[in-house]
Amino acid sequence: MSELSHRRRMLVLAICCMSLLIVSLDTTALNVALPAMRRDLDASVAGMQWTIDAYTLVLASLLMLAGSTADRIGRRKVFMAGLVLFTLGSALCSLAPSLEALIAFRMVQAVGGSMLNPVAMSIITNTFTDPRERARAIGVWGGVVGISMAAGPVVGGGLVDSVGWRSIFWVNLPVGLAALLLTWRYVPESRAHRARRPDPLGQLLVITLLGSLTYAIIEAPQKGWASAEILLFAGLAAAALVGLLVYEPRRADPLIDLRFFHSVPFSGATVIAVSAFAALGGFLFLNTLYLQDVRGLSALDAGLYTLPMAAVVCLLSPLSGRLVASRGPRIPLLIAGGAMAVSGLMLAAFDAETGTVSMFAAYVLFGLGFGSVNAPITNTAVSGMPRSQAGVAAAVASTSRQIGQTLGVAVIGAVLAAGMADPGGSDGFVAASRPGWWIVTGCGLAVLLIGALSSGRWARSTARRTAERLAEPVAGGPAAAPSAQSSAARTSS
């Protein structure tokens, strides 16, 4: 892709951020609408988990396929296809006549969503080739997450109270169509220098692993942890994981290139993404049910209560990007892990949600942590990797986020359901939610510890060695692009 002017690069960044906005806005607005959807569709806690996890599960399963496909056939082409499917899925969700139909249409949304964020990040990586400029662009990208967290609950709450929960999907339609037209007009096409071949067996193993694991976790409180059905799905997940570890290294073009994980910063970013987004998924799930079912707030008021957290995320994300650009990822990761752990501890050990001031303090701390974590995750995932594999590397990072959010909702929702005498009521919610807040605390501590271990000098040296190996020609295949190794060397420094 030829060098673009500064103005054109900023325009490409803005268009990519539009796709992130509708995906993130959809998720945050949907959380506020959960109680209204549960009443209207007569759904259980598990049903509400599936409205979220059906989306994140399909998304996580297809992200790496979308990233490698975009590298092979063209990033703009796949990005535009994703916008079409996501917008169509949103329209179908607004018309869903039942919970089962809504879950199915959320899966259509997810197929489109899998072609958006990782491909958009790959477009950004190939548009902003200077490491510092790229880090600032990623900071702006992270700021959009903050904007969606601020706007989603308020916009979603207002729509739910005034029009109904179906209207939250309408917001995606004009933004999706506008992004589609602007992408066709202004985003240049780009591909990897060496096309990666499809890996259908690897894709099937990923779907089996994530689907079986999520089903087992969500359905276990109702069916029993030791039931034959749950043990069967847990066994399928374990077998699929073993299959991936054995099969993928044998392929010249694997769906998941396990060599990426020889880089300690990349591996650390993957685990940090799972931990941080598990904490986010659990936080939003518990919080929206507590505010509306226990405190009796309207959807709009519940959205307004989350503004302190969302505002901090919005402010911190671009600042975190600048800090990563100037000082590296270590400081933002330590801030993120410490703040998220303290927030979870306040809610787990001190019942901070029962007092308005202490609850807002916990919200602000969580926003401080989550606002600091996105930029170092993304920058670490794509920096140091050859630009020819940017789509796959970005997709692994995006997949880690979605796996984290899927597991966060599944595990914390299952713990909540198991601890409540009446899964459909609000009695005993605070006591039943306490183990969930302890899980959020543990996720924050994981971010803190792994962030410290994966951002030192030794960790950076493993990233440089991994970049050199990835830039080497594959046996039996065409040589890597001459610019790949030099790019890796520049971005990993």
Secondary structure, DSSP 8 states (H G I E B T S, - for coil): -----HHHHHHHHHHHHHHHHHHHHHHHHHHHHHHHHHHHHT--HHHHHHHHHHHHHHHHHHHHHHHHHHHHH-HHHHHHHHHHHHHHHHHHHTT--SHHHHHHHHHHHHHHHTTTHHHHHHHHHHH--SHHHHHHHHHHHHHHHHHHHHHHHHHHHHHHHHT-GGGGGTTHHHHHHHHHHHHHHH------SS-----HHHHHHHHHHHHHHHHHHHHHHHH-TTSHHHHHHHHHHHHHHHHHHHHGGG-SS-SS-GGGGGSHHHHHHHHHHHHHHHHHHHHHHHHHHIIIIIS---HHHHHHHTHHHHHHHHHHHHHHHHHHHHH-SHHHHHHHHHHHHHHHHHHHHS-GGGSHHHHHHHHHHHHHHHHHHHHHHHHHHHTTS-GGGHHHHHHHHHHHHHHHHHHHHHHHHHHHHHH-SSTTS-TTHHHHHHHHHHHHHHHHHHHHHHHHHTSSHHHHHHHHHHHHHHHS--TTS----HHHHHHHHHHT-
